[in-house]
Amino acid sequence: YFLDGLEAPAIYLNGADNVTSDSGYYYKFDQSDSTNSSHPLRFYLDADKTTAYTTGVTTNGTAGSSGAYTQIEVASSAPTLYYYCTNHSGMGGQINTV
């Protein structure tokens, strides 16, 4: 994946700030561009893609189609995560949660 013009960068996502019960941080990855076709974005606990991370994750539509996106609400206890294409090994990178 290219994010902001960089190929497979490590990204940083903030977690909940515990000010209120509704103070989580949401990140929405727009996958509607046709270049995302056959590249569904998913989150994992390990770089080998053996354990999916689904807590607070919402998907909509089919990657490469209008309206497609993957959204994650980062929990305050979220571990280091990895983002990857489900169809291609090595297509992704690390997510550091703050």
Helices and strands as residue ranges (DSSP letters): E 2-3, E 6-7, E 11-13, E 25-30, G 34-36, E 41-44, E 57-60, E 69-74, E 81-85, E 92-97
